[in-house]
Amino acid sequence: MGAVKVKALPKYEHPPETRCPLKYADVPTIDLADYDRPGGRDRLVQQFRQHIHHGFFYITNIGLSQEEIDLQFAIAKAFFELPEEERLRHRAPLETGSYNGYRPLGALSLFPGMQDTLEFYSIFKFIPQSERSHPDIIRQYSREIEGFSRHMHEIVSFKILRVLALVLELPEDQFVNGNRYEDECDSSIRYMLYHARSQRENQTFDNVYFRGHTDKGTLTFLFQQSIAALQIQSTKEAEWEYLRIPAGSVAVNIADTLQFLTNGYLKSGFHRVIAPQRDQVHLDRLALLYFVRPTDKLPWKTLDSPFLRRSGYGKMSTENDRDITGLDWWRAGVKARKGANYMSSAASTT
């Protein structure tokens, strides 16, 4: 991805937080700085065993400055300000099960008569298998985007994955080996924009922007978000609670891959996006995420772990194990769940 000179980006300013009283989820916080301290990994293992089971937690001290994070928000803002024609030139091949590129606004039907108000741009890993065209704004900042992506993948996620392996009393690189940066997978940085809707539209669709779901990958990282719209459930019977992600914290969402590999010990986080509060409902909601997806080196088989056996999550059978890789499973799922909707909308967006 060659560099192209364009004008410098203005500093990104986060919108003010809502003043409306909300019920926020009580989510544990993990200080990743402890990972490199004497005895720190053992302490993190104990913290994870005590607190990290049900989908979401926060991490701090990830090794990126606020300026580096805000630059990614600025790049995202600049991308969505491009003319629609330019964005559509870089449309992702959604029909084949790949998000690599631009996913247009209104590409998915969420309810009968309702197209979503979401568009996003995914930049896959900086490896030959993932190369594709990008607009000039992405090419200009390719070095910064790659540095950010590699840090989140090879530093931040690997610390978490190694601690999780130790929790399960497995080899330290058990999960890392199925999620390495150089192997083929659909891990990506994503710039996401939810467009504000009218009050009438929000009422028509019960104030839902995106229905409750879990993520199909390995881990999802969600960065500072001052517009309150993301809600989570600790269990299916629990009430929805807001997830607040302030500056200095990153929310981590355990996803379906880890739930499957651990036979349900680790729970994939159930979440949804609703219309913002009255003092923010008129604002578009810009989001920054990094997704870790399983690679072509990850066998799609549940793990046989001493800790899981003692905890009642031992491997009881192999009927759900398949002779495929995590990448095969991921792409088949995207294509099966999304393909028909994307294909039907493609004619109106390309």
TILUMMAR-579541 format. One line per field, with one value per residue (C-alpha): x, y, z; residue in one letter; residue number from 1. Coordinates in Angstrom, 3 decimals. Example, Ala and Ser with C-alpha at 12.3 -4.5 7.8 and 13.67 -1.06 7.14 Angstrom:
x [12.300; 13.670]
y [-4.500; -1.060]
z [7.800; 7.140]
type [a; s]
seq [1; 2]
END
This chain:
x [0.000; 2.052; 1.925; 0.090; 0.367; -2.913; -3.737; -3.086; -6.066; -7.544; -7.421; -10.441; -12.669; -14.873; -18.493; -19.419; -20.862; -24.582; -25.939; -28.877; -28.845; -28.130; -27.524; -23.984; -22.722; -20.292; -17.458; -14.070; -10.919; -7.611; -4.376; -2.242; 0.839; 0.895; 1.738; 5.401; 5.870; 7.421; 4.710; 2.261; 1.117; 0.218; -1.844; -3.583; -4.403; -6.115; -8.004; -9.214; -10.338; -12.296; -13.818; -13.508; -16.239; -19.201; -18.233; -16.947; -14.128; -12.009; -8.260; -5.972; -2.324; -2.350; 0.788; -0.868; -1.181; -4.483; -3.033; -2.408; -5.942; -7.502; -5.591; -7.504; -10.781; -9.631; -8.842; -12.267; -14.001; -12.110; -13.041; -16.772; -16.576; -15.456; -18.047; -20.218; -18.965; -15.389; -16.333; -18.191; -15.107; -13.640; -16.671; -15.909; -16.741; -19.542; -21.219; -18.161; -18.106; -15.429; -15.616; -12.302; -13.166; -16.280; -19.638; -22.220; -24.910; -28.181; -26.632; -28.483; -32.148; -32.525; -36.323; -38.993; -39.037; -35.910; -32.437; -29.688; -28.217; -24.694; -21.697; -18.149; -14.707; -12.560; -8.825; -7.526; -4.017; -1.029; -0.062; -0.071; -3.251; -5.262; -4.079; -6.761; -7.480; -7.889; -8.776; -5.965; -6.737; -6.127; -3.009; -1.521; -1.839; -1.043; 2.030; 0.053; -2.848; -0.518; 1.351; -1.911; -3.260; -0.106; 0.111; -3.475; -2.999; 0.544; 0.965; -2.416; -4.408; -1.478; -1.068; -4.725; -4.630; -1.529; -3.098; -6.263; -4.175; -2.492; -5.914; -6.847; -3.487; -2.593; 0.640; 1.079; 0.742; -2.289; -4.538; -1.783; -0.856; -4.337; -4.389; -0.941; -0.686; 1.229; -1.362; -4.418; -7.530; -9.994; -8.674; -9.102; -9.298; -12.779; -14.079; -17.834; -20.474; -24.070; -26.161; -28.671; -32.342; -35.443; -37.561; -40.285; -37.859; -36.530; -40.031; -40.978; -38.102; -38.188; -35.070; -32.911; -29.966; -28.557; -30.209; -28.679; -25.888; -22.509; -19.332; -18.110; -14.370; -11.853; -11.686; -13.193; -11.646; -13.850; -12.262; -13.439; -17.128; -18.853; -22.209; -24.162; -25.784; -23.997; -25.777; -24.785; -26.429; -24.552; -27.089; -30.101; -32.408; -30.589; -31.672; -29.775; -27.083; -24.980; -21.277; -19.290; -15.837; -13.989; -10.631; -7.812; -9.912; -10.646; -13.565; -12.816; -15.509; -14.886; -16.276; -17.708; -14.398; -13.222; -16.625; -16.503; -12.882; -13.465; -16.717; -18.703; -16.472; -15.707; -18.964; -19.309; -20.564; -24.179; -24.712; -26.804; -26.787; -29.795; -30.642; -28.669; -30.203; -32.170; -29.111; -27.184; -29.859; -29.120; -25.446; -23.892; -21.962; -18.395; -16.749; -13.261; -12.785; -10.182; -11.297; -9.126; -10.428; -9.330; -6.776; -6.276; -3.946; -6.627; -8.161; -11.901; -11.978; -12.883; -9.938; -9.088; -7.974; -7.214; -8.760; -11.922; -12.323; -12.084; -14.502; -17.206; -16.486; -14.498; -14.675; -17.609; -17.783; -16.458; -19.779; -19.484; -15.798; -15.137; -12.188; -11.967; -10.008; -11.236; -10.952; -13.188; -15.770; -15.672; -16.051; -18.777; -20.735; -20.454; -21.512; -24.442; -25.816; -25.178; -24.744; -28.352; -29.054; -25.878; -26.477; -30.015; -28.842; -25.788; -27.692; -28.849; -25.464; -22.925]
y [0.000; 2.983; 6.333; 9.241; 12.828; 14.509; 17.299; 16.732; 15.675; 17.904; 16.560; 14.425; 15.753; 13.225; 14.332; 15.146; 12.278; 12.106; 13.799; 11.402; 8.978; 5.467; 2.060; 1.074; -2.491; -3.378; -4.675; -5.811; -3.913; -5.612; -3.606; -5.009; -3.305; -6.122; -8.602; -7.501; -7.055; -9.718; -12.225; -10.285; -13.146; -15.245; -12.348; -11.904; -15.613; -15.327; -12.199; -13.868; -16.980; -14.868; -12.279; -13.029; -15.458; -13.547; -11.705; -8.223; -6.634; -3.482; -3.237; -0.323; 0.492; -1.078; 0.726; 3.209; 6.923; 8.802; 10.695; 7.445; 6.267; 9.606; 9.602; 6.446; 8.213; 11.144; 8.786; 7.184; 10.565; 11.574; 8.314; 8.742; 12.314; 11.014; 11.115; 8.004; 7.204; 7.046; 4.867; 2.445; 1.987; 0.043; -2.107; -5.354; -8.677; -9.282; -12.011; -14.254; -13.858; -11.155; -7.747; -6.584; -3.037; -0.876; -2.147; 0.359; 2.125; 0.185; -3.050; -5.276; -5.645; -5.763; -5.826; -6.076; -2.693; -1.447; -1.210; -0.560; 2.910; 1.540; 1.727; 0.622; 0.231; -2.763; -2.884; -6.433; -7.364; -5.963; -9.269; -10.275; -12.362; -9.314; -6.726; -4.690; -1.167; 1.656; 5.342; 7.897; 8.793; 5.177; 4.854; 8.055; 6.782; 3.144; 3.146; 4.433; 2.059; -0.919; 0.030; 0.394; -2.913; -4.891; -3.513; -4.502; -7.930; -8.994; -7.186; -6.589; -9.599; -11.998; -10.967; -11.749; -15.007; -16.205; -15.470; -17.319; -20.345; -20.312; -20.082; -23.322; -24.930; -25.263; -24.337; -20.572; -20.207; -22.495; -19.666; -17.512; -20.255; -20.111; -16.316; -15.260; -12.097; -13.643; -16.405; -15.910; -14.686; -11.819; -9.875; -6.174; -2.647; -1.290; 2.260; 2.192; 4.902; 4.703; 7.468; 9.267; 8.529; 10.621; 10.270; 8.628; 6.051; 5.260; 4.739; 2.540; 0.182; 0.208; 2.399; -0.498; 0.290; -3.258; -6.282; -8.379; -10.659; -12.152; -11.663; -14.662; -14.044; -14.566; -11.148; -7.738; -4.492; -1.393; 2.004; 5.180; 5.812; 8.836; 8.359; 5.978; 3.350; 0.038; -2.294; -5.712; -8.620; -10.781; -13.583; -13.950; -13.359; -10.234; -6.704; -4.635; -2.379; 0.295; -0.182; 2.978; 3.152; 6.236; 7.545; 5.325; 2.150; -0.346; -2.748; -6.368; -8.682; -12.424; -13.873; -17.142; -18.812; -18.810; -19.945; -22.930; -23.867; -23.795; -25.802; -22.834; -21.877; -18.520; -16.835; -14.826; -11.347; -10.638; -7.014; -4.623; -0.982; 1.261; 4.869; 7.335; 9.379; 12.572; 14.821; 12.686; 11.200; 13.724; 12.707; 10.213; 7.597; 6.989; 3.853; 2.349; -1.409; -4.094; -7.671; -10.741; -13.558; -17.238; -18.180; -21.047; -22.620; -23.009; -26.518; -26.210; -28.574; -28.052; -28.169; -30.862; -28.825; -30.033; -26.873; -27.268; -30.889; -29.933; -27.035; -29.132; -27.982; -31.010; -32.252; -34.690; -35.572; -34.597; -34.475; -30.714; -30.807; -30.538; -31.187; -27.514; -24.482; -21.500; -19.412; -21.871; -21.710; -17.905; -17.275; -19.886; -18.260; -14.758; -15.957; -18.012; -15.394; -12.274; -13.210; -13.194; -9.792; -8.274; -9.644; -8.324; -4.858; -4.765; -3.683; -0.495; 0.389; -0.389]
z [0.000; -1.240; 0.537; -1.144; 0.043; 1.000; 3.422; 7.134; 9.213; 11.928; 15.471; 16.267; 19.042; 20.831; 21.428; 25.032; 27.059; 27.726; 30.827; 31.039; 33.986; 32.757; 34.276; 33.363; 33.494; 36.267; 34.104; 35.512; 34.524; 33.744; 33.881; 31.069; 32.478; 35.040; 32.265; 32.190; 35.944; 38.181; 39.045; 36.897; 34.695; 37.728; 39.105; 35.753; 35.611; 38.985; 37.911; 34.741; 36.620; 39.097; 36.785; 33.048; 32.048; 30.677; 27.566; 28.373; 30.336; 30.176; 29.695; 30.478; 29.684; 26.234; 25.064; 22.689; 23.396; 23.215; 20.245; 18.358; 19.058; 18.118; 14.830; 13.871; 14.667; 12.497; 9.606; 10.025; 9.967; 6.830; 5.094; 5.717; 4.416; 1.012; -1.767; -1.859; -5.346; -4.039; -1.056; -3.331; -5.512; -2.606; -1.778; 0.066; -1.667; 0.811; -1.228; -0.825; 2.962; 3.181; 4.867; 3.342; 2.260; 2.342; 3.547; 2.224; 4.168; 4.266; 3.023; 5.481; 6.353; 10.145; 10.291; 7.579; 5.880; 7.658; 6.208; 8.725; 9.140; 9.409; 7.097; 7.804; 6.318; 7.262; 6.628; 6.805; 7.914; 6.036; 4.440; 0.737; 1.035; 2.118; -0.411; -2.184; -3.395; -0.873; -1.149; -0.911; 2.722; 3.751; 1.619; 3.050; 6.606; 5.834; 8.087; 11.062; 10.405; 10.104; 13.275; 15.184; 13.831; 14.520; 18.048; 18.836; 17.268; 18.159; 21.494; 23.118; 21.926; 22.352; 25.988; 26.612; 24.645; 26.491; 29.868; 28.823; 27.814; 31.226; 32.889; 31.117; 32.028; 28.362; 26.518; 26.558; 22.761; 22.433; 21.225; 19.738; 17.265; 15.758; 15.534; 14.270; 12.216; 9.312; 8.743; 6.581; 8.364; 8.337; 11.350; 10.754; 12.016; 11.385; 11.084; 11.737; 11.394; 12.627; 11.059; 13.267; 12.544; 12.992; 16.118; 14.039; 12.618; 16.087; 17.446; 14.492; 15.186; 18.992; 19.128; 17.917; 15.643; 15.597; 17.173; 19.955; 18.761; 19.584; 17.544; 15.564; 15.854; 18.659; 20.375; 19.643; 20.902; 21.182; 21.745; 23.494; 22.843; 24.350; 22.592; 24.824; 22.598; 23.210; 25.642; 26.948; 28.749; 31.232; 30.648; 28.374; 31.323; 32.536; 31.740; 29.209; 30.666; 29.000; 28.375; 28.987; 27.367; 28.624; 27.445; 28.696; 28.613; 25.854; 26.031; 25.142; 23.877; 24.080; 20.855; 19.561; 18.710; 22.325; 23.554; 21.187; 21.882; 25.673; 25.497; 26.837; 29.762; 28.169; 27.189; 24.004; 24.889; 23.892; 22.875; 20.808; 19.670; 20.325; 19.585; 21.744; 24.530; 23.848; 24.188; 21.675; 19.418; 16.654; 16.465; 14.085; 16.064; 14.895; 16.281; 16.171; 16.569; 16.087; 15.378; 15.942; 13.738; 13.670; 11.012; 8.584; 11.184; 13.894; 14.035; 14.664; 17.637; 21.283; 23.673; 26.192; 29.188; 32.745; 34.157; 32.053; 33.131; 36.805; 36.267; 34.625; 31.074; 29.998; 26.444; 26.457; 22.747; 19.354; 17.501; 16.900; 15.927; 12.220; 9.968; 9.018; 10.168; 12.114; 8.941; 7.031; 9.806; 9.973; 6.227; 5.793; 8.604; 7.171; 3.732; 5.018; 7.396; 5.362; 1.731; 0.581; 2.145; 0.767; -2.712; -2.823; -1.790; -4.032; -7.113; -5.407; -3.915; -6.643]
type [m; g; a; v; k; v; k; a; l; p; k; y; e; h; p; p; e; t; r; c; p; l; k; y; a; d; v; p; t; i; d; l; a; d; y; d; r; p; g; g; r; d; r; l; v; q; q; f; r; q; h; i; h; h; g; f; f; y; i; t; n; i; g; l; s; q; e; e; i; d; l; q; f; a; i; a; k; a; f; f; e; l; p; e; e; e; r; l; r; h; r; a; p; l; e; t; g; s; y; n; g; y; r; p; l; g; a; l; s; l; f; p; g; m; q; d; t; l; e; f; y; s; i; f; k; f; i; p; q; s; e; r; s; h; p; d; i; i; r; q; y; s; r; e; i; e; g; f; s; r; h; m; h; e; i; v; s; f; k; i; l; r; v; l; a; l; v; l; e; l; p; e; d; q; f; v; n; g; n; r; y; e; d; e; c; d; s; s; i; r; y; m; l; y; h; a; r; s; q; r; e; n; q; t; f; d; n; v; y; f; r; g; h; t; d; k; g; t; l; t; f; l; f; q; q; s; i; a; a; l; q; i; q; s; t; k; e; a; e; w; e; y; l; r; i; p; a; g; s; v; a; v; n; i; a; d; t; l; q; f; l; t; n; g; y; l; k; s; g; f; h; r; v; i; a; p; q; r; d; q; v; h; l; d; r; l; a; l; l; y; f; v; r; p; t; d; k; l; p; w; k; t; l; d; s; p; f; l; r; r; s; g; y; g; k; m; s; t; e; n; d; r; d; i; t; g; l; d; w; w; r; a; g; v; k; a; r; k; g; a; n; y; m; s; s; a; a; s; t; t]
seq [1; 2; 3; 4; 5; 6; 7; 8; 9; 10; 11; 12; 13; 14; 15; 16; 17; 18; 19; 20; 21; 22; 23; 24; 25; 26; 27; 28; 29; 30; 31; 32; 33; 34; 35; 36; 37; 38; 39; 40; 41; 42; 43; 44; 45; 46; 47; 48; 49; 50; 51; 52; 53; 54; 55; 56; 57; 58; 59; 60; 61; 62; 63; 64; 65; 66; 67; 68; 69; 70; 71; 72; 73; 74; 75; 76; 77; 78; 79; 80; 81; 82; 83; 84; 85; 86; 87; 88; 89; 90; 91; 92; 93; 94; 95; 96; 97; 98; 99; 100; 101; 102; 103; 104; 105; 106; 107; 108; 109; 110; 111; 112; 113; 114; 115; 116; 117; 118; 119; 120; 121; 122; 123; 124; 125; 126; 127; 128; 129; 130; 131; 132; 133; 134; 135; 136; 137; 138; 139; 140; 141; 142; 143; 144; 145; 146; 147; 148; 149; 150; 151; 152; 153; 154; 155; 156; 157; 158; 159; 160; 161; 162; 163; 164; 165; 166; 167; 168; 169; 170; 171; 172; 173; 174; 175; 176; 177; 178; 179; 180; 181; 182; 183; 184; 185; 186; 187; 188; 189; 190; 191; 192; 193; 194; 195; 196; 197; 198; 199; 200; 201; 202; 203; 204; 205; 206; 207; 208; 209; 210; 211; 212; 213; 214; 215; 216; 217; 218; 219; 220; 221; 222; 223; 224; 225; 226; 227; 228; 229; 230; 231; 232; 233; 234; 235; 236; 237; 238; 239; 240; 241; 242; 243; 244; 245; 246; 247; 248; 249; 250; 251; 252; 253; 254; 255; 256; 257; 258; 259; 260; 261; 262; 263; 264; 265; 266; 267; 268; 269; 270; 271; 272; 273; 274; 275; 276; 277; 278; 279; 280; 281; 282; 283; 284; 285; 286; 287; 288; 289; 290; 291; 292; 293; 294; 295; 296; 297; 298; 299; 300; 301; 302; 303; 304; 305; 306; 307; 308; 309; 310; 311; 312; 313; 314; 315; 316; 317; 318; 319; 320; 321; 322; 323; 324; 325; 326; 327; 328; 329; 330; 331; 332; 333; 334; 335; 336; 337; 338; 339; 340; 341; 342; 343; 344; 345; 346; 347; 348; 349; 350]
END
